[in-house]
Amino acid sequence: MKDTRLENQYIIAKAVLSKILDARMAGGLNVRRPVGDCQIVTTSAEVAEAVREFSSVITRLTNVKTIAVAEAAPKGGSYIEQPGDRFTACLNRELSKELVEEGQLNELRRRIQSARKEMSLIESDRIAAYITGDNELEGIAKKYEAQLKAEINAAKLHVGVAAKAAAFTKEWEIDGKKVAICVEKEK
C-alpha cells in the first residue's frame, strides 16, 4: 500500500535539503564545515510537518546543528536565504569558535583518511599519524586527540612532531594554514 503522505513529505524534505545545500554553496560554506542553525520559513503546515519529520536526516546530510521552522525570517545575524516552493531556507553563516574547530578537525581527518586511501590501507589497518604545521591546527589536533585517533584508527598520533621516515607525507592547506601530515602503517 502506497503512503502518499510520506511520499509528499519526502519530496518536500528533499527540496529543503537541496535549498540548504544551495545556501551553503552561495555562502562558500563547504559541507564539511558545520553550521549552527538553519530556519525554514514557511506558512505551509505541510512543509513544516515534513521538515519536522525529516529533521534528523536533513541536519545530518547538510551538517547543520539545528533546524527549525518559523513563519518569519530571522532578525539579526547573518543569514543566507534560498527561496524554494512554499518555503525559504535561511542558513546562519556565523560560525562560533567551536564550529570552526569542528570544521578544521573534519578537514584534518579527511586528509588523513585520504592518505590511508593513497596507501591502499584497509579500515582495520592501524596507523601512526604525525601532524605538524600551523599552531592553531596543531592545537585542535591536540585538543581532540582521543577523538581523532579513534576516527582514523590510529595506534599513535604525534602532534607537533615530524616523522623520521614515514611511508606517506603530504602538505595541505586548511583555511589558509599549512599542515604536513605523515602516515605510516603500524606493524
Secondary structure, DSSP 8 states (H G I E B T S, - for coil): ---HHHHHHHHHHHHHHHHHHHHHHHTT--TTS-EEEEEEE---HHHHHHHHHTHHHHHHHHTEEEEEEESS---SS-EEEEE-SS-EEEEE----HHHHHHHHHHHHHHHHHHHHHHTT--TT--EEEEEEE-HHHHHHHHHTHHHHHHHHTEEEEEES---SS-SEEEEEEETTEEEEEEEEE--
